Amino acid sequence: MENNSIFIEKLRSSGLRPTKQRIKICKLLFDRKKTFHFTINDLSKILKNEISKKISLATIYNTVHSFKKKGYLKEISVNKDKSYFDTNTSNHHHFLDINTNELIDLKNEDVHNIKIKKRIPGKKINSIEVLVKIENSN
């Protein structure tokens, strides 16, 4: 996917002007074969190591949140202070390795028989996504 027009269109459809910095962010997120899980700080560190010109944290934050709002990214909140973003926007489950802070996809077929018995008046279940926290077994 070396053609920048794909990234430029993705930025424009998200309401963003396609600057060199945003195109770089877009390429890093979407020019890959495997799902990418990241925090804003993770993405900032990766970008800092890959390019010589600094991209502001505000630019990264605004770009990621615009992609999320458009539906190109999914946000997974693991606690009140930390959220991961996922390039796989389908409904699926995750392991969170609390030793390494790595988010790992868990296939739907690996989780069985989730039953929600409580209902909230005036609300319906949109999706069920399980976050399983794991740690070293030592």
N, C-alpha and C positions, 0 to 999 in steps of 0.2 A: 504493500500500500504506500508507495512512494509519492503518489500523485497528491499534491497539496490541495487540489480542488475539493476532495472529499472532506478534508479537515476544515477548509474554509466554509463549506456549506454547513457543516455540523456547527461551527461557531456562529454563523449567521442565523441559523434556525434556532439557536439558543439565545438570540438577542445580543450577541457579542460582535464587536468589530474584530476582524481577523488580523491582529497584530502578529509580528514575528514571535513574540513571547507566548501568546495564546496558541498559535499554531504548534509551537514546541510542546506545550502542555497537552494539547489535543493528540499529537502524534504519540507522545509517551503513554497516554491513557489507552488509545484505541488502535494503535498500529502493533498489534500483538496477537498471537494465536491463543494464548491461555488467559483465563480470568485473572484480573489484577485487583488485589485488595490493598488499600492504602489509607493512611490518615493524611490530613493536610500537611502535618510536619514531615511524614515520610516522603511525600511528593516533593516538598520543598528541598529536602536533603538530596534526593535523587537528581532534581533539576540543577541544584548547585554544583553537584559533581560532574554533570554532563555538559554544562555550558559555561562559558567564561563570564558572560554577562548575567548579572543577578536579576532574578525575577522577584518582585515584591511579594510578600506573603498575602497582601490584600488582593493582588492580581490572581494568585493561585486560588485563594479562597473564593473570590467572586466567580472565577471561571468554573471551578468544581461545582459550586452551588447552582450556577446557571445550567450546567449539564444535568444536574440532579433534577432541577425543576422541569426541564424538558423531557426527562425520562431516560436519558442516556446513562445515568449512574443511579445506583441504589445506595442509600445510607443505612448502615447497621449501627445502631447505638448500643454500645456494650455496657456503659454506665453513664452517669450524668455528666462526666467530664471527657468521655472519649467516644468518638464515632469513627467507624471505618466506612470507606466507600468501595463499591464493587462495580466492576464493569459488566458483570453478568446481572442483568436486571430481571431475570425470571424469578419466580417464587422458588426458593430453595433454602436449605438449612446450612448451618455452619458449625464447625468446631472452633473454639478460641483457645489457643495454647497460652495459658497464663504465664508460663515460664519464658516464652519467646515473643509474646504479643503477636503471634501469627494467626491470621484468620484463614481457615481451610474449608473449602466447599465440602458439604456432606450431601450426597445425592438423596433425592426424595424417596427412592426405593429402599434406602438404608434406615428409614424411620417409618415405623408402622403404628397404626391404630391410635392416632391422637384424637381424643374425644374431649370436646369442650362442653361442659354441662351448664355453665352459667351463661345467661343471656343478659344483655343490657338493653332496657327498653328504648326503642327508637333507633337502635343500632343493629347492623348486620356484620358478620365476619367477612372481611375483605380477603384476608389470606392468613395462613398460619405458617410461621417460620420459626424454627427451633434454633436456639443458640446453646450449644453444649460446651461448657468450659472444661478444659482438660489440663492436667499438670503432670509433671514427672512422677513416676510411681515409686520413687526411692523412699 
